[in-house]
Amino acid sequence: MPLYKKDIRKDYLAKRLAMSEEEAAQLNASLLEHCRELTLGTPSFIHLFLPIAAKKEVDTFPLADWLKRQYPGVQLVLSRSYLATGSMQHFRWDDATRLVHNSYGIPEPESGELVAPQDIDVVFVPMLAFDKTGQRVGYGKGMYDTFLQQCRPDVKAIGLCLFDPLPEPVADVYRGDVPMETVVTPGGIFYFSA
């Protein structure tokens, strides 16, 4: 039976919201353990997203702490989203960065030093679900697809998801959709060929 993004979004957001705090914490801890197995090379800039707490997104704060310890010279980068235009700007995230919540509840940098997408070596990508070919299902705005197309061809795009792959392929894949080559879940790391 074909799986359409609209239905996947509804089902998987409901699954995430139904998790207890304890279950979510356990899944996040397992996901972080698998992130520690990733080989990231020698990145200069690593892009992260910060979680929408109300939607029980992957908690990336512990990942940020680990990345700072593991890669002492790395610069972490966060986005600011412009929902009206579907665009994003990217800023260095350091101790001086002031975070504000946008209308969707996403913690974002208020301002700071801009980083060009072409300078970013690794992008951690939020997702609700994904299929066995690496097709990602997000919230449907296409902002990460646009952002990833602006990055260098050799950027490492790594999806973070609290669920294992969908049982069937995503039926409505569009030309602008950027599939993941790597997805980390609490159950392990999934690799897909480009």
Residue, then its C-alpha position, 0 to 999 in steps of 0.5 A: m500500500p503506497l505511503y503518502k507524505k501527508d499521512i506519514r506526517k500525521d501518523y509519525l507526529a502522533k507517534r512521537l507525541a504519544m511517547s512518554e518523557e522516559e521513552a523519549a529520553q531513552l530513545n534520544a540516549s540511544l540515538l546519541e550513542h549511535c551518533r558517536e559511531l559516525t565518521l565525520g572526517t575533519p569538519s570545520f563547520i557542522h550544522l545542527f538543528l535545535p529541537i521543537a520541544a512541543k513536537k518531541e523532536v530529536d534532542t540535539f543539545p547532548l549531540a552539540d556537547w559531544l561534537k564540541r568535545q570530540y572536534p575541539g576546533v569545529q564551529l557549530v552552525l544553526s539556522r534561522s528560518y524565514l517561513a514566508t520565503g522558505s529560506m534559511q540563513h546560517f549563523r555560527w553558534d557560540d557562547a555569545t549566541r542569543l537564542v529566540h523561539n520562532s513562531y513554530g517553537i524552533p530555538e534560533p539564533e537572533s543574529g550573529e556571524l553568517v556562514a555560507p552553505q558552501d562552507i558547511d561540511v556536515v549537516f544534521v537534518p531533522m526528520l519525522a520519518f524516512d524510507k528504505t531508500g533514504q527518502r526523508v519526510g519532514y514537515g513539508k516546507g522543503m527548506y532543508d531540501t533547498f538548503l542541502q542543494q546550496c551546499r557543496p556536493d560532498v557535504k555529509a547530510i545525516g538525518l536524525c530520526l526517532f523511528d526505524p525506516l517506513p515499511e514501504p517507500v514514500a509514494d510522492v517523491y518530488r524532483g527537489d527532494v534530497p534523499m539522505e545518504t546516512v540516517v541515525t536512529p535509536g536502533g542504529i545507523f542506516y546508509f544509502s547509496a547516492 
